[in-house]
């Protein structure tokens, strides 16, 4: 599978393509050599991430696919409905999905998201406003949320459907 590595404000990001889809975007904790994209799709993914970090892109337009159960796919689809610069709580996410008792399963599915930033699980926070549950590290979640708030010219806001 073609993979590219690019430098971002949250460290080196690994992007993987498979069968014409971006299948993973991970932030790496270890250093890795930045490599040029081998395919036009990887080049597009890096370009869109660069635009995101420059404050010029709020919505991604990439063919994405990740392996997961039907439930996980529903959770990830719900994540994509959270607007740029907005946040929701895990409790709100479970209510939006008409599954208020499924909060733990929904949080678990958020944690299995393989498409960092593009499927914006960083926009889900604790009910008390705390930054919780982010596999790439809470410090990265904080940077991403602060970046989006700065681009929007406001403090962190919550999403109301």
C-alpha positions as CSV (number, residue, x, y, z in Angstrom):
1,X,0.0,0.0,0.0
2,X,1.4,3.4,-0.9
3,X,2.2,5.5,2.2
4,X,3.3,9.1,2.5
5,X,4.8,10.9,5.5
6,X,4.3,14.6,5.9
7,X,5.3,17.1,8.6
8,X,2.5,19.0,10.3
9,X,2.1,21.2,13.4
10,X,1.1,18.0,15.3
11,X,4.1,16.0,14.2
12,X,4.7,13.6,11.4
13,X,1.5,12.2,9.8
14,X,1.4,8.9,8.0
15,X,-1.2,8.6,5.1
16,X,-2.0,5.3,3.5
17,X,-3.9,4.7,0.3
18,X,-5.5,1.4,-0.8
19,X,-7.6,0.7,-3.9
20,X,-8.1,4.4,-4.7
21,X,-9.1,5.4,-1.1
22,X,-7.3,7.0,1.8
23,X,-7.6,4.3,4.4
24,X,-5.6,5.8,7.3
25,X,-4.2,9.0,8.6
26,X,-2.1,8.7,11.8
27,X,0.0,11.0,13.8
28,X,3.3,9.3,14.7
29,X,4.9,9.7,18.1
30,X,8.3,8.8,16.7
31,X,10.4,10.6,14.1
32,X,10.1,9.5,10.6
33,X,11.6,10.7,7.3
34,X,9.2,12.8,5.3
35,X,8.6,11.1,2.0
36,X,7.0,12.6,-1.1
37,X,3.7,11.1,-2.1
38,X,3.9,8.2,-4.6
39,X,0.4,8.7,-6.0
40,X,-1.8,11.6,-7.0
41,X,-4.3,10.7,-4.3
42,X,-1.6,10.8,-1.6
43,X,-0.5,14.2,-3.0
44,X,-4.0,15.4,-2.8
45,X,-4.4,14.3,0.8
46,X,-1.2,16.1,1.8
47,X,-2.3,19.2,-0.1
48,X,-5.6,19.2,1.8
49,X,-4.0,18.6,5.1
50,X,-1.6,21.5,4.4
51,X,-4.6,23.7,3.5
52,X,-6.3,22.6,6.7
53,X,-3.3,23.6,8.8
54,X,-3.0,26.9,6.9
55,X,-6.6,27.7,7.8
56,X,-7.7,27.5,4.2
57,X,-9.7,24.2,4.3
58,X,-12.6,23.4,6.6
59,X,-14.0,20.4,4.7
60,X,-12.1,17.6,3.2
61,X,-12.8,16.2,-0.3
62,X,-11.1,12.9,-0.4
63,X,-12.3,9.4,-1.1
64,X,-12.0,7.7,2.2
65,X,-12.7,4.2,3.5
66,X,-12.0,2.5,6.7
67,X,-12.7,-1.0,7.9
68,X,-15.3,-1.3,10.6
69,X,-18.6,-2.7,11.6
70,X,-21.9,-1.1,10.5
71,X,-22.2,0.5,13.9
72,X,-18.7,2.0,13.7
73,X,-19.4,3.3,10.2
74,X,-22.5,5.1,11.6
75,X,-20.4,6.6,14.4
76,X,-17.8,7.8,11.9
77,X,-20.5,9.3,9.6
78,X,-21.9,11.2,12.6
79,X,-18.4,12.6,13.3
80,X,-18.3,14.0,9.8
81,X,-21.4,16.1,10.6
82,X,-19.6,18.1,13.3
83,X,-18.9,21.4,11.8
84,X,-15.4,22.9,11.7
85,X,-14.6,24.8,14.9
86,X,-17.4,23.2,16.8
87,X,-17.4,20.5,19.4
88,X,-20.0,18.1,20.9
89,X,-19.8,15.9,23.9
90,X,-19.9,12.1,23.8
91,X,-23.3,12.3,25.4
92,X,-24.6,14.7,22.7
93,X,-23.2,12.3,20.0
94,X,-25.1,9.4,21.5
95,X,-28.3,11.4,21.6
96,X,-27.8,12.6,17.9
97,X,-27.4,8.9,17.0
98,X,-30.7,8.1,18.9
99,X,-28.7,5.8,21.2
100,X,-28.3,7.6,24.6
101,X,-27.4,4.4,26.3
102,X,-24.7,3.6,23.8
103,X,-22.3,6.3,24.9
104,X,-19.5,3.9,25.8
105,X,-19.8,1.9,22.5
106,X,-19.9,5.2,20.6
107,X,-16.8,6.5,22.4
108,X,-15.1,3.2,21.7
109,X,-15.9,3.5,18.0
110,X,-14.6,7.1,18.0
111,X,-11.3,5.7,19.3
112,X,-11.1,3.2,16.4
113,X,-11.3,6.0,13.8
114,X,-8.2,5.6,11.5
115,X,-8.7,8.9,9.6
116,X,-7.3,11.6,11.9
117,X,-8.6,15.1,11.2
118,X,-10.5,14.1,8.1
119,X,-13.0,12.2,10.2
120,X,-12.9,14.7,13.1
121,X,-13.1,12.7,16.3
122,X,-11.0,15.5,17.9
123,X,-14.2,17.5,18.0
124,X,-15.8,15.2,20.6
125,X,-15.1,16.3,24.2
126,X,-16.3,15.3,27.7
127,X,-19.7,16.6,28.9
128,X,-17.8,18.9,31.3
129,X,-15.8,20.4,28.4
130,X,-12.7,18.4,29.2
131,X,-10.5,17.1,26.5
132,X,-10.7,13.3,26.8
133,X,-10.4,10.2,24.7
134,X,-8.1,10.9,21.8
135,X,-5.8,8.2,20.7
136,X,-3.3,10.6,19.0
137,X,-2.8,12.3,22.4
138,X,-4.7,15.0,24.2
139,X,-2.0,17.6,23.4
140,X,-2.8,17.0,19.7
141,X,-6.5,17.3,20.3
142,X,-5.9,20.6,22.1
143,X,-3.8,22.0,19.2
144,X,-6.4,20.9,16.6
145,X,-9.3,22.5,18.5
146,X,-7.4,25.7,19.2
147,X,-6.4,25.9,15.6
148,X,-10.0,25.6,14.4
149,X,-11.2,28.1,17.0
150,X,-8.5,30.6,15.9
151,X,-9.3,30.2,12.2
152,X,-13.0,30.8,13.1
153,X,-12.0,33.8,15.1
154,X,-13.9,32.6,18.2
155,X,-13.4,30.5,21.3
156,X,-14.3,26.9,21.3
157,X,-18.0,26.5,20.5
158,X,-20.5,23.6,20.9
159,X,-22.6,22.2,18.2
160,X,-26.4,22.4,18.2
161,X,-28.4,20.3,15.8
